[in-house]
Amino acid sequence: MSFTKKSFLAAVFLAAVVFVAAAAADHGGDGGRGEHHGHHAFLHQRLVGSILSDPPIHGVVRGGLPWQGGGEASLDHKGRFDARIRGLVIPSMGNPGPVTTITISLYCAPDSSTTAAFTTDPVPLSAQGNARVHQRVTVPARCLAPVLLVHPNGGAGAYIAATGFTS
């Protein structure tokens, strides 16, 4: 059996289509379930920097300056909380200014609740606005409308990033 140039190109095209379809269906290897580092996350949230028009959330007010950047966070049923913060800086300065550490709190509905389900220990925030959080936390038995807030320098009364997205 001999292959012509046309049949060879058709076979290459078909292989490429199968590869792309398989990669798209894979969802990054987690089957769309939010698995992260080998564990199954049941909470996966994107974080965005706060701006001056952001409202108080669970009684916590936004920081006094606008922030850009954000990140993502996940929590699994065993209490493994992972977050990656990227480029969380004050735009006019291009860095985090006086903020050298962050904590992250989980709040649950109702919105009038001002008590966090958990707050992480402080972790360093780099001059580029990057941070990694890998901590064990106590998972609440029930959490409706979960919201994550990123606090500057351990100050739980203000947030500089929150659960959300920008278009």
Secondary structure as UniProt FT lines:
FT   HELIX           5..26
FT   HELIX           27..29
FT   TURN            30..32
FT   STRAND          35..36
FT   TURN            37..38
FT   STRAND          39..49
FT   TURN            52..53
FT   TURN            58..59
FT   STRAND          60..62
FT   STRAND          68..76
FT   TURN            77..78
FT   STRAND          80..90
FT   TURN            91..94
FT   TURN            97..98
FT   STRAND          101..107
FT   TURN            111..112
FT   STRAND          118..119
FT   STRAND          123..124
FT   TURN            127..128
FT   STRAND          131..136
FT   STRAND          147..152
FT   TURN            153..154
FT   TURN            156..157
FT   STRAND          158..159
FT   STRAND          161..163
//
